Amino acid sequence: MSEALQSLLDLLDLERIEEDIYRGRSRSAVVPRVFGGQVAAQAMVAAGRTVPEDRHAHSLHAYFLRPGDPGAPIVYNVDRLRDGRSFTTRRVVAVQHGKPIFTLSASFQTYEEGLDHQAPMPPAPDPATLPTGEERLRGYPHLPAETVERFLEARAAVDLRYVDDPPFGDFGTPREPHSQVWFRTNGKLADDPLLHVVLATYVSDMTLLDSVLLAHGRGGWAVGDVVGASLDHAMWFHRPFRADEWLLYDQQSPSASGGRGLGQARIHTQDGRLAISVVQEGVVRVPREH
């Protein structure tokens, strides 16, 4: 396991303060606030620790309410909304400086046999044939060295490979609002289904709004031609998967309007199983001219 992955796992390992109350740390991100994927992942850890082991996460729905302060701890309060025969529901509120910054509802289910079908996996190149994230980033001379280093530090725990140029790599001309990345953790993880859900949740917030930027030829926060933040985030976990094995994150944007952009995505395992569906809306604004 890489040192960066171990550091991330330590970050996600919350401190139990009291029954159904947990505390998490933060670290700096690409933007000067707490990375949304970190808050969502920590909230899933808090929710999962109050759920029986035989119930696995099947969905989460979250709202980002305020920017998180990376210099302060985050307290996660878990409400046990329902414990049914098949389903368990939890609500988590993340608090900083006495105010909620994030809310999450998560549902867990016991295993059941049932109807089974899925959308086919889209075509994509083998991840082994693609440049690594570091090779991509260091290949763009227009990116400031400081920006490249911040990206690499923020993503060091994950091997994330773009199929095509990301928005910050090739911008100025609108492209199809479609983006693909392969990802896996930089090291093996324990055989805990919740841990793999948590790591996929963490990564899912890294690139989902890229397709919005592509549609308008914008490079994004890395080059400063838009400002934005996640507003809400939803995930459905369909089939078992491992976050330490290659996953294809196929993303597209059907709409942008009113200063907001919508991203939709499917995550497939390398052998073609549809593992996760993701939807996110975010603020995407063009900076005002002064």
FENNORBEL-V487778 format. One record per run of one state. SS is the DSSP state (@ for helix, = for strand, . for the rest). FROM is the first residue (numbers start at 1). LEN is the number of residues. If there is no record, write none. Layout:
ss:SS from:FROM len:LEN
ss:SS from:FROM len:LEN
This chain:
ss:. from:1 len:2
ss:@ from:3 len:10
ss:. from:13 len:2
ss:= from:15 len:4
ss:. from:19 len:2
ss:= from:21 len:4
ss:. from:25 len:11
ss:@ from:36 len:13
ss:. from:49 len:6
ss:= from:55 len:10
ss:. from:65 len:9
ss:= from:74 len:10
ss:. from:84 len:3
ss:= from:87 len:10
ss:. from:97 len:2
ss:= from:99 len:12
ss:. from:111 len:16
ss:@ from:127 len:3
ss:. from:130 len:3
ss:@ from:133 len:6
ss:. from:139 len:6
ss:@ from:145 len:10
ss:. from:155 len:3
ss:= from:158 len:5
ss:. from:163 len:15
ss:= from:178 len:8
ss:. from:186 len:7
ss:@ from:193 len:15
ss:. from:208 len:2
ss:@ from:210 len:6
ss:. from:216 len:11
ss:= from:227 len:11
ss:. from:238 len:9
ss:= from:247 len:11
ss:. from:258 len:2
ss:= from:260 len:10
ss:. from:270 len:4
ss:= from:274 len:12
ss:. from:286 len:5
